[in-house]
Amino acid sequence: MDGAEQFSLGIDIGGTFTDIVALGNQGSVLSTKVSSTPDDYGRGISNGIKALLLESDIPPTAIAKVVHATTVATNTVLENKGAKTGLITTEGFRDILELRRIRIPEMYNLDYQKPVPLVPRKLRLEVKERLGPKGEIRIPLDEASVRAVAARLGSERVEAIAIVLIHGYANPEHERRVEAIVQECVPTNVYICCSHKILPEIREYERTSTTIVNALLGPVMSTYLSSVGERLTALNIDCPLQIMQSNGGLMSVRSAIEAPARLLESGPAAGVIAAAQTAQQSGVENVITLDMGGTTAKTALIEGGLPAKTTEYEVGAGINLSSRLLQGAGYAVKLPFIDVSEIG
């Protein structure tokens, strides 16, 4: 293949259509569009890539890189199709999802109903332990209580477990031990994530909510991304698969499976970056972008040539947007995002 054109493959999967674009290092731009396959999105990707390679006469060996942007994560939350998830937390903090923030989106509505917690109360269980804000151990971890709640969650057949202990960001020792015990007590296919790995920061509601969103996405995205990898291998495409993050960067499949909450605005983020580059090439610095898909519509601001960014984001309950626009409407996810507002 000396001198032959090499291609980077872009995959953008939405609720309705899957788009495949091949960008050659000699300037070629080739694309195709196929229907998405919600029962197995990887099949739609495989269909699209096969069609593009056949139409354009590109051999699989000419694919040097594959970049994937997806709306599967955000659609999973918006459509309430995440994994059955349990929460393990410190004794006395079981109801933090109900307490949420004091802020609500309708200031003068005394009858405002907050979104239903992503984890029902019967699946939010407590263990005996307590750390201080500097990470000092005030109450040692009671391992018997951990085994008891792990057995309870196992009997409920949860698919994912979020572990969020008070002040776990300051000292992850107890969260790590809880994780080790839980792994001994539940089936190996149960997805487990700890708050100190997802959001090692103060503020219990944000940390709990973010970790739970990560947990309920874990099994869905793990199955999905593994399927995509297998289908690329079946097509004889042997190159790195990179996943678009909500902040506009890229991550490996392994990292994406460990922290799928970082993919919530993966598809929209890719669109905003493309719009920003196009605007820059046209000499326009300030732009409003609109990305209309079959499941959701997305809009964002580009100011001074750069996409606006935020770490205060809310997802679910029919809308995805940053807290500078509306507060208390959805479920908090405190991770880096390109500031995209999204509605189902």
C-alpha positions in Angstrom: 0.0 0.0 0.0 3.0 2.3 -0.4 1.8 5.7 -1.6 -1.8 4.6 -1.4 -4.2 7.0 0.3 -4.9 6.3 4.0 -8.2 7.2 5.6 -9.5 8.3 8.9 -13.0 6.9 9.4 -15.6 9.0 11.3 -18.7 7.3 12.7 -21.7 9.4 13.9 -24.6 7.4 15.2 -27.9 8.9 16.0 -31.3 7.6 17.0 -32.5 7.6 13.3 -29.4 7.6 11.0 -25.8 6.5 11.2 -23.3 8.5 9.1 -19.9 7.2 8.0 -17.3 9.6 6.6 -13.9 8.7 5.3 -11.2 11.5 5.2 -8.2 10.7 3.1 -4.7 12.0 3.8 -4.6 13.1 0.1 -7.7 15.2 0.4 -10.5 12.7 -0.4 -13.8 13.1 1.5 -16.3 10.2 1.1 -19.5 9.6 3.0 -22.6 7.4 3.3 -25.8 7.4 5.4 -27.7 4.3 6.6 -30.6 3.7 9.0 -29.6 3.2 12.6 -30.4 -0.2 14.2 -31.6 0.5 17.8 -31.7 -3.2 18.6 -28.0 -3.4 17.9 -26.4 -0.1 16.9 -23.2 -1.9 16.0 -25.0 -3.6 13.1 -25.9 -0.2 11.5 -22.3 0.9 11.9 -21.1 -2.3 10.2 -23.7 -1.9 7.4 -22.6 1.7 6.8 -18.9 0.9 6.7 -19.3 -2.0 4.4 -21.4 0.2 2.1 -18.8 3.0 2.1 -15.9 0.7 1.4 -17.7 -1.0 -1.4 -19.0 2.2 -3.0 -15.6 3.9 -2.8 -13.4 0.8 -3.5 -11.4 1.4 -0.3 -9.6 -1.7 1.1 -10.0 -2.2 4.9 -6.2 -2.0 5.2 -6.4 1.7 4.1 -8.3 2.6 7.3 -5.7 4.1 9.7 -7.9 5.5 12.4 -11.6 5.2 13.5 -13.2 8.0 15.5 -16.7 7.4 16.9 -19.2 10.0 18.2 -22.5 8.6 19.5 -25.8 9.7 21.1 -26.4 6.2 22.6 -25.4 7.4 26.1 -27.6 10.5 26.1 -30.6 8.7 24.5 -30.3 6.0 27.1 -30.8 8.6 29.9 -33.4 10.6 28.0 -35.4 7.4 27.2 -34.9 6.0 30.7 -33.4 2.8 29.3 -30.4 2.5 31.6 -29.3 -0.5 33.6 -31.1 -1.4 36.9 -28.8 0.3 39.3 -28.2 0.1 43.1 -26.4 2.6 45.3 -24.2 1.9 48.3 -23.6 4.9 50.5 -22.7 6.0 54.1 -25.3 5.4 56.8 -27.6 8.4 57.0 -27.1 9.6 53.4 -29.6 7.3 51.6 -31.9 10.1 50.6 -29.5 12.5 49.0 -31.1 12.0 45.6 -34.4 13.3 46.9 -32.8 16.2 48.7 -30.9 17.3 45.5 -30.3 21.0 45.4 -32.5 23.8 46.8 -32.7 25.2 43.3 -35.7 24.5 41.0 -36.4 25.5 37.4 -39.8 27.1 38.3 -39.1 29.5 41.0 -42.7 30.4 42.0 -44.3 27.0 41.4 -45.1 25.6 44.9 -46.4 22.4 43.3 -43.2 21.7 41.3 -42.5 18.0 41.1 -38.8 17.0 41.1 -37.7 14.3 38.6 -38.0 10.8 40.0 -34.6 9.6 41.3 -32.7 7.3 38.9 -32.3 4.7 41.7 -35.5 3.8 43.7 -35.2 4.0 47.5 -35.3 0.2 48.0 -32.1 0.0 45.9 -30.3 2.7 47.9 -28.6 1.0 50.8 -26.3 2.1 53.6 -23.1 0.8 55.2 -21.6 1.7 58.5 -18.6 3.9 58.1 -17.6 7.6 58.3 -14.7 9.7 57.1 -14.0 13.3 58.0 -13.6 16.0 55.3 -9.8 15.6 55.4 -10.1 11.9 54.9 -9.6 10.9 58.5 -11.4 7.7 59.6 -14.1 8.6 62.3 -16.0 5.3 62.1 -14.2 2.3 60.7 -15.8 0.4 57.8 -18.1 -2.3 59.1 -17.5 -5.1 56.5 -20.5 -7.1 57.7 -22.8 -4.3 56.7 -21.2 -4.2 53.3 -21.7 -7.9 52.8 -25.3 -7.6 53.8 -26.1 -4.8 51.3 -24.2 -6.6 48.6 -26.3 -9.7 49.2 -29.5 -7.6 49.1 -28.5 -5.9 45.8 -27.6 -9.3 44.4 -31.0 -10.7 45.3 -32.6 -7.7 43.5 -30.6 -8.7 40.4 -29.2 -5.2 39.8 -27.1 -4.8 36.7 -24.9 -1.9 38.1 -23.8 -0.6 41.5 -22.6 2.9 42.3 -20.5 3.2 45.5 -20.5 6.8 46.9 -19.3 7.2 50.5 -19.2 10.5 52.3 -15.8 12.2 51.8 -14.6 9.4 49.6 -12.9 12.0 47.5 -10.6 12.8 50.4 -9.7 9.2 51.2 -10.8 6.4 48.8 -9.7 3.6 51.2 -13.3 2.7 52.3 -14.7 2.9 48.7 -12.0 0.6 47.5 -12.7 -1.9 50.2 -16.4 -1.8 49.6 -15.8 -2.4 45.9 -13.6 -5.4 46.7 -16.2 -7.0 49.0 -19.1 -6.3 46.6 -17.1 -8.0 43.8 -16.9 -11.1 45.9 -20.7 -11.1 46.5 -22.3 -10.3 43.2 -22.1 -11.9 39.7 -19.0 -10.9 37.7 -21.2 -9.2 35.0 -22.5 -6.5 37.4 -21.0 -3.2 36.5 -19.4 -1.5 39.6 -18.1 2.1 39.8 -16.8 4.2 42.7 -17.2 8.0 43.1 -13.5 8.6 43.7 -12.8 7.4 40.2 -15.6 9.3 38.5 -15.7 12.6 40.4 -13.2 12.9 43.3 -14.7 16.3 44.4 -16.6 17.7 47.3 -20.4 18.2 47.0 -22.3 15.0 47.8 -25.4 15.4 45.5 -23.3 16.2 42.4 -20.9 13.4 43.2 -23.7 10.9 43.9 -25.7 11.8 40.9 -22.7 11.8 38.5 -21.6 8.3 39.8 -25.2 6.9 39.4 -25.5 8.2 35.9 -22.1 6.6 35.1 -23.3 3.3 36.6 -26.6 3.1 34.8 -24.8 3.8 31.5 -22.0 1.2 32.2 -23.6 -2.0 31.1 -25.3 -0.4 28.1 -22.2 1.3 26.8 -19.9 -1.7 27.6 -22.1 -4.0 25.5 -22.4 -1.4 22.7 -18.7 -0.5 22.4 -17.6 -4.1 22.6 -20.0 -4.9 19.8 -18.6 -2.0 17.7 -15.0 -3.3 18.3 -16.0 -6.8 17.3 -17.7 -5.6 14.1 -14.7 -3.6 13.1 -12.5 -6.6 13.5 -14.9 -8.7 11.5 -14.5 -6.1 8.7 -10.7 -6.6 8.9 -10.3 -3.0 10.1 -7.3 -3.3 12.5 -6.6 0.2 13.9 -7.3 2.1 17.1 -11.0 3.0 17.8 -11.3 6.3 19.6 -14.5 7.7 21.2 -15.5 11.4 21.2 -16.0 12.8 24.8 -18.5 15.4 25.9 -15.7 17.9 26.2 -14.6 17.5 22.5 -11.6 15.3 23.2 -11.0 11.6 22.4 -10.7 8.6 24.6 -10.0 4.9 24.2 -12.7 2.3 24.3 -11.4 1.0 27.7 -11.6 4.5 29.2 -15.1 5.0 27.7 -16.3 1.8 29.3 -14.9 2.8 32.7 -16.4 6.3 32.5 -19.3 6.3 30.1 -20.8 9.4 31.7 -18.1 11.3 29.8 -19.9 10.3 26.6 -23.2 11.9 27.3 -22.8 14.7 24.7 -20.4 12.8 22.5 -22.4 13.2 19.3 -23.5 16.8 19.8 -19.9 17.7 20.9 -18.6 16.5 17.5 -21.1 18.6 15.7 -20.2 21.7 17.6 -16.5 21.3 17.0 -17.2 20.8 13.2 -19.3 24.0 13.2 -16.6 25.9 15.1 -14.0 24.9 12.5 -16.3 25.8 9.6 -17.1 29.2 11.1 -13.4 29.8 11.7 -12.6 29.0 8.1 -15.3 31.5 7.1 -14.0 34.2 9.3 -17.0 34.2 11.7 -16.2 34.1 15.4 -19.7 34.1 17.1 -22.1 31.4 16.0 -25.2 29.7 17.2 -25.2 26.0 16.2 -28.3 23.8 15.6 -28.1 20.1 15.3 -31.5 18.5 14.4 -31.6 14.7 14.9 -34.4 12.2 14.8 -34.5 11.8 18.6 -33.1 15.1 19.9 -32.4 18.7 18.8 -29.2 20.3 20.0 -28.0 23.9 20.1 -24.8 25.6 21.3 -22.9 28.9 21.3 -19.5 29.5 19.7 -18.0 32.7 21.2 -14.7 34.2 19.9 -14.2 31.1 17.7 -14.4 28.7 20.6 -17.2 26.4 21.9 -18.6 27.5 25.2 -17.8 24.9 27.9 -19.2 24.0 31.4 -18.7 21.5 34.2 -22.3 22.0 35.5 -24.6 19.9 33.4 -28.0 18.3 33.8 -29.4 15.3 31.9 -32.7 13.5 31.7 -36.2 14.4 32.6 -36.8 15.3 28.9 -34.0 17.8 28.6 -30.2 18.1 28.6 -28.6 21.5 29.3 -26.1 23.4 31.4 -27.1 24.9 34.8 -26.3 28.4 33.7 -29.5 28.2 31.6 -31.7 26.2 34.0 -31.2 24.7 37.4 -32.7 21.6 39.0 -34.6 20.4 35.9 -32.6 17.1 35.4 -30.0 14.9 37.0 -26.6 16.6 37.8 -23.5 15.4 36.0 -20.5 17.4 37.1 -18.0 16.6 34.3 -16.4 18.7 31.5 -18.9 19.4 28.7 -19.1 21.5 25.6 -22.1 23.6 26.6 -24.9 22.0 24.5 -28.6 22.4 25.2 -30.6 19.4 24.2 -34.3 18.5 24.2 -36.1 15.3 23.2 
